[in-house]
Amino acid sequence: MTARLADIATQAGVSEATVSRVLNGKPGVSATTRESVLAALDLLGYERPVRLRQRSAGLIGLITPELENPIFPAFAQVIGQALTRDGYTPLLATQTPGGSTEDELVEMLVERGVAGIIFVSGLHADSTADTERYARLHGQGVPFVLINGFSEKIKAPFVSPDDRGAMRLAVTHLAALGHEKIGLAVGPKRFVPVLRKIQGFISSMQDVLGLTTEQSEHLIQHSLYTLEGGQAAATALIASGCTAIVCASDMMALGAIRAARQQGLAVPEDVSVVGFDDSPLIAFTDPPLTTIRQPVAAMGQAAVRALLEEIGGTPAPHSEFVFLPELVVRGSTAAVPSIRTPPLLVQQAAGRHTSNAQGPAGV
């Protein structure tokens, strides 16, 4: 028991006596210190004593489109922790190809009596989707908040990053490095975040580099939000002569790095790549990825606050809360190469280097 107390005390940054008071439910410990000790228990894998197990204030549903993209587990962790601190129990519901749809997951959560639902990048972000499903949910008396994707037709609080501002950060950074032909790799055009990124990209290319809308549109490639999608988009952009590529996700950016290497090009010496999200571990890729950091912690906590206000009967404004992103400069961007390799030589180089191309483990 002594070793266990010592481990918990070290992890929580408190004395063993304080840990003992918390574990035995004695007074004289602040709420912050108590939370630190309980967090240490959880992190070290110890089971909480029965007396310390809080009765849940209710269930909250959290729906994400998938978990393969690291940004969605990041949102789930932030939101789950915030809900737990407020006494609620989060229920994570994830869509999978060929599995449950968003509507089916909502039905399941409502049947289980959830107090509210948080949607991350759901159908609300699809500009072609029917928004009546959210009106029906509102009619059932279930409060909800939506992250990433805004629609004026849905009466609920929205939480979003500034996608237009993110593109300005990326374009300005690359232009300062001397890049004049900058490509954009994004997802399907029907999604609100994609439309906003396109608007921000075109506007920034005009303001910073003087390109027309038509010229900028030729530098945009639509693909999937996957490594393979980024690879396909980047292959086309590199073939068109782009020396820098802005990607709509970090996964796409890793695909762009792979595409460059398969053509015998180095990142950032020949092609600069910028991601979006700043997903966990992305700073440890080769090279470390320059990216636009989506403020996940602030957005997740804001979504929880808005939902709990809805549940408490003092609803937050049914409008959009927009959070500013941050440019994180690492090793995947550099000054434009002084000598551009002609496309024909790029193709020849691709043929010579295919056998040495690095796969996902090398990005």
Salt bridges, closest charged atoms under 4 A:
ASP42 OD2 - ARG48 NH2 2.80
GLU47 OE2 - ARG53 NH2 2.57
ASP103 OD1 - ARG133 NE 2.73
ASP126 OD2 - ARG190 NE 2.94
ASP163 OD1 - LYS197 NZ 2.61
ASP207 OD2 - ARG168 NH2 2.85
ASP278 OD2 - ARG293 NE 2.69
ASP278 OD1 - ARG330 NH2 3.00
ASP286 OD2 - ARG261 NH2 3.92
GLU310 OE2 - HIS318 NE2 3.09
GLU320 OE2 - ARG196 NH1 2.69
GLU326 OE1 - ARG293 NH1 3.30
